[in-house]
Amino acid sequence: MAGQARFENHPQSAPGDFYVCNHECIFCGDPHVVAPDMIGWAEDGGDAYLHCVWKKQPETPEELDQAIAAFNASCVSAYRYAGSDPAILNRLGPDVCDHYPGSRYSARESVPVVFEFSLGGYSVEKASDSWLKRLRQMLGWK
């Protein structure tokens, strides 16, 4: 990677600047439709939980267009860019770029996600860096 990723990358993603935050994909499948050459599913290893991964990093202008389309299709903004290419940074913007010029931190980090709800008498109120992971654990999913 040209830059250090701010968030944990899914371990099955192709190494590079484009990544999917581990435990944040909700397997909607939309990025697969717009970027079929770039985006795939992680091998589940017997676990029922599915997760998007980068099958490969973009190398051509056409692949870069697909990669950016995957960012736009992601319904939970789990896609990130850790690189420093100014053209890519400008196309993606500060919300999904780990090293956007002039930004002290990404918009993702500026406001923690706080949620509160009750499920079967169990009340939860926590700031989250991976709300989906905790929700899956509460529901007994892996």
C-alpha positions as CSV (number, residue, x, y, z in Angstrom):
1,M,0.0,0.0,0.0
2,A,1.1,3.5,-0.7
3,G,-0.3,4.6,2.6
4,Q,-1.2,3.0,5.9
5,A,-4.8,1.9,6.1
6,R,-6.7,3.5,9.0
7,F,-9.1,0.6,9.4
8,E,-8.6,-3.2,9.4
9,N,-8.8,-4.6,5.9
10,H,-10.6,-7.9,5.3
11,P,-7.8,-10.5,5.3
12,Q,-8.9,-12.1,2.0
13,S,-8.8,-8.8,0.0
14,A,-6.1,-8.4,-2.6
15,P,-3.3,-6.3,-1.1
16,G,-3.3,-2.7,-2.2
17,D,-4.7,0.8,-1.6
18,F,-8.4,-0.2,-2.1
19,Y,-9.9,-2.2,0.8
20,V,-13.1,-3.1,2.5
21,C,-13.2,-2.6,6.3
22,N,-13.3,-5.9,8.0
23,H,-16.6,-6.7,9.8
24,E,-18.5,-3.8,8.2
25,C,-19.8,-5.3,5.0
26,I,-23.5,-6.3,5.1
27,F,-23.3,-8.4,2.0
28,C,-25.8,-6.3,-0.1
29,G,-24.1,-7.4,-3.3
30,D,-24.4,-4.0,-5.0
31,P,-20.7,-3.4,-5.5
32,H,-20.5,-6.9,-7.2
33,V,-22.9,-5.7,-9.8
34,V,-21.1,-2.5,-10.8
35,A,-17.6,-3.9,-10.4
36,P,-17.7,-7.6,-11.1
37,D,-14.0,-7.8,-12.2
38,M,-12.9,-6.1,-9.0
39,I,-15.2,-7.3,-6.2
40,G,-15.9,-10.8,-4.9
41,W,-17.0,-12.7,-1.9
42,A,-14.7,-13.9,0.9
43,E,-14.3,-17.6,1.3
44,D,-16.6,-18.4,4.2
45,G,-14.6,-21.3,5.8
46,G,-17.9,-22.8,7.1
47,D,-19.1,-19.5,8.6
48,A,-22.5,-18.3,7.3
49,Y,-21.3,-14.6,7.3
50,L,-20.5,-13.3,3.9
51,H,-18.1,-10.3,3.3
52,C,-17.0,-8.3,0.2
53,V,-13.4,-8.4,-0.8
54,W,-11.3,-6.9,-3.5
55,K,-10.4,-9.7,-5.9
56,K,-7.8,-7.5,-7.5
57,Q,-6.6,-3.9,-7.3
58,P,-7.5,-1.6,-10.3
59,E,-4.7,-1.3,-12.9
60,T,-6.4,0.3,-15.9
61,P,-8.7,3.3,-16.3
62,E,-11.6,1.0,-16.9
63,E,-10.9,-0.9,-13.7
64,L,-10.5,2.3,-11.8
65,D,-14.0,3.4,-13.0
66,Q,-15.3,0.0,-11.7
67,A,-13.5,0.5,-8.4
68,I,-15.0,3.9,-7.9
69,A,-18.5,2.6,-8.9
70,A,-18.1,0.0,-6.1
71,F,-17.5,2.9,-3.6
72,N,-20.7,4.6,-4.8
73,A,-22.7,1.3,-4.6
74,S,-21.6,0.4,-1.1
75,C,-24.6,0.9,1.1
76,V,-22.7,1.2,4.4
77,S,-19.5,3.0,3.2
78,A,-17.3,0.0,4.1
79,Y,-15.0,0.7,1.1
80,R,-11.8,2.7,1.7
81,Y,-8.8,4.1,-0.2
82,A,-5.5,4.2,1.6
83,G,-3.4,5.6,-1.3
84,S,-2.2,9.1,-2.2
85,D,-3.0,9.5,-5.9
86,P,-4.4,13.0,-6.2
87,A,-6.8,12.1,-9.1
88,I,-8.3,9.2,-7.1
89,L,-8.5,11.3,-3.9
90,N,-10.4,14.0,-5.8
91,R,-12.8,11.5,-7.4
92,L,-13.6,9.7,-4.0
93,G,-13.5,12.7,-1.6
94,P,-12.5,12.9,2.1
95,D,-15.2,10.6,3.5
96,V,-13.6,7.4,2.2
97,C,-9.9,8.3,1.8
98,D,-7.6,7.6,4.6
99,H,-5.1,10.3,3.6
100,Y,-7.1,13.1,2.1
101,P,-5.0,16.3,1.9
102,G,-5.8,18.9,4.5
103,S,-7.9,16.5,6.5
104,R,-6.7,15.7,10.0
105,Y,-8.9,12.7,10.1
106,S,-11.5,11.0,7.9
107,A,-15.1,11.9,8.3
108,R,-15.7,8.3,9.5
109,E,-13.6,8.9,12.5
110,S,-15.0,12.3,13.4
111,V,-18.3,11.2,14.8
112,P,-18.5,7.9,16.7
113,V,-21.5,5.8,16.0
114,V,-23.6,5.5,19.2
115,F,-26.6,3.2,19.4
116,E,-29.0,2.1,22.1
117,F,-31.7,-0.5,21.9
118,S,-33.2,-3.3,23.9
119,L,-33.5,-6.9,22.7
120,G,-35.1,-9.4,25.1
121,G,-34.4,-7.3,28.1
122,Y,-30.7,-6.8,27.2
123,S,-30.0,-3.1,26.8
124,V,-27.0,-1.9,24.7
125,E,-25.5,1.6,24.6
126,K,-22.0,1.8,23.2
127,A,-19.8,3.8,20.9
128,S,-18.8,1.6,18.0
129,D,-16.0,1.2,15.5
130,S,-17.6,-2.0,14.3
131,W,-21.3,-1.9,15.1
132,L,-22.1,-4.8,12.8
133,K,-19.7,-7.0,14.6
134,R,-21.2,-6.4,18.0
135,L,-24.7,-6.7,16.7
136,R,-23.8,-10.1,15.1
137,Q,-22.3,-11.2,18.5
138,M,-25.4,-10.1,20.4
139,L,-27.6,-12.1,18.0
140,G,-25.3,-15.2,18.4
141,W,-24.1,-15.0,14.8
142,K,-20.4,-15.6,14.1
